[in-house]
Amino acid sequence: MKKYIAVLLTVTLICSFGLTGCGTDSASNSKEATAENPMVLTLAHGLSESHTVHIAMLQFAEEVKQKTNGRIIIKIFPNGQLGSETENLEQLQAGVIAMTKVSAPGLATYNDAYNTFGLPYIFSNIDEFYKIMDSDKMQDFFLSSEDDGFVTLTYFLHQAPVHSTQKISLYVSQRILKE
């Protein structure tokens, strides 16, 4: 279950090192934070409130609040309220927001290797995917963007791409979508 929750937090849920929350009433760091004066971290993303990733983020925020006894609060801004993925990443680097969820192509601006995540057939099966994504080498890769002002905390597999070597007729595809 813990792995499931961690996986739900995206191909790229990233966090800056200069964590700053919005609002002047927020504690500036976790050592100063209390339940009465919590550290507030802003998480912005462009997904709808019904998206499974957003729902996972709500659970993540609740768990952080519980495990810190209310000393750290994550305030989530969905639906692109604070801008596009590109704008959220720029805000993250500037310290305006503390966390964001972006897709791999957006991160390819900083490291071409992120384009790899869009390639088909790079993993033989789901077990190989998790073995590679959870490896020490991949963790090193996720931390390699520190000089760019952010690091990747985790990844999210919100859909397994379906590839086939057989042609599927448009009629069958449309019928499946209607059912």
N, C-alpha and C positions, 0 to 999 in steps of 0.2 A: 504494500500500500504506500509506503514512504517513497519508493521509486516511482510509483504511478503519480504521486503528487509532484515530485520533482520534475518528472518528464512533462507534466502539464504546464510547466512554466516556460516554454517555447524554444524554437530553434535559437532564439537569441533574446533572452531576457537579460538585459545588460545593466550594469550599475557603475556609476562614476566613483572615483576615489574621493573626490571632494564632495561628499554627500552633504547636500544642503536641502532643507525643507522650505516650503513656502510659508510665509507668515512670520511676523516678528515675535509672536508669543511662543514659538517653538524652541525647545532646547536645541542648542547648536551641535551637541554631540551626545552619544549614548551615556557617557559618564555623568553628565549634568542632568539627564532626563529623569523625570519622576512621573508617576501616574497623573499628578496634578499639572505638571508641565512637561508633556511628552515631546520627544523628538519626532517631528512629522516629516516623513519622506514622501515625495510626490512621484507617482508612477503614471505616466501618460502612454496611451496607445490609441490606435485607430480602429480597433475592433468594436463590434456592437456589444451591448450588454448581455445579449443572449448567446454570444459565441463561447464555446467551451474554454478557450484560453482566458477570456475575461472571468468566467466563473471560477477557473482555477486560481486566478489572481486574487479574487475575493477570498477564497479559502486560504491562500498564502498570507494575505493581509491579516486575516483573523488569527491564524496560527502565530504570526509574529507578535500580534497584540497580546495573545494569551501567554506565549512563552517569555515575554518581557514584562509581564504583569502590567501592561498598559503603558510602559515607558517609551515604546516605539510604536508609532501609528503610521500605516501606509495609506495615503489618500490617493485613490485611483480616479483618473480622468479618462474615461473611454470615449469612443466615437470620434476621435480626432479633435476633441474639445480644445486641446492645446497645440494643434497643428498636425501636419503630416508626419510620416516616419522620418523623413529627412530633417524636418524642423525639430522633431523631438530629439533626434540624435545630436543636433547642434545645441539644443537647450541642455542636454545632458552634459556635453563637453564644456559648456559655459557655466555649469553648476546651477542652472535655473530649476531643473528637475533632478531627482535622484535616480530614477529608473525609467526605462522604457522597454517596449517590446518592438523589435524591428525584424524584418525578414532578412534572410541571408544576402539577397542582392543589394540591399542598402548598405550592408557591411563591406561588400566587395569594393566599395569606394576607398576603403582603408587598407584592405588586403584582398588581392585577387583570389586567394585560396577559398574565400567564401562562395565564389561562383560554383565551386565543386558540388555544393549541396543541392544545386539545381539539376545536376546531371542524372539521367536515368541509368539504371542497372549498375550503380556503383557498389551496391551491397547485394550479396547473394540471397540473404534472407534477413528476417527481423533480428534473429539472434546475433548475426554478424554485425548488424547496425548498432545494437546496444554494446556489443563488445568493443567496437571501435570508438563509438561516441563517449563511452565511459572510461576510456583508457587514459593513462597518465599523459601520453603524447597529445591527445586531444585536449586535455585540461591545460597543458602548456600552450597549445595553440589558442585556446580561449583567452588566456591571460596575456597573449602576445600583443594585444592592442592597448596595453596600459599607456604606452607613450602617446597614443592617439586620444587619451582622455577617458577611456572606458575599458571595461573587461566584460566578457560574456560570463554570466552566472550559470546558465543552463541552456538547454535546447528543448524544443517542443516538437513532437511528431504529431501534428493534428490531423494528418491524413496520410495514409500509406498510398503512394502512387501506384496505380494499377497499369501495368504494361502487358501487352499481349503480342505474340508473334502471329496471331490470327486476325483477319479483318472482321470487324463487327459492323453489320449493316446499319445504316442510318435508321431504318425502320425499327430494328431491335433496340437500338440506343434510345430512340424517342419513346418507345413503348415502356422500357424500363423506367425512364424518367417520369412517365405519367402515373405509374403504379406506385 
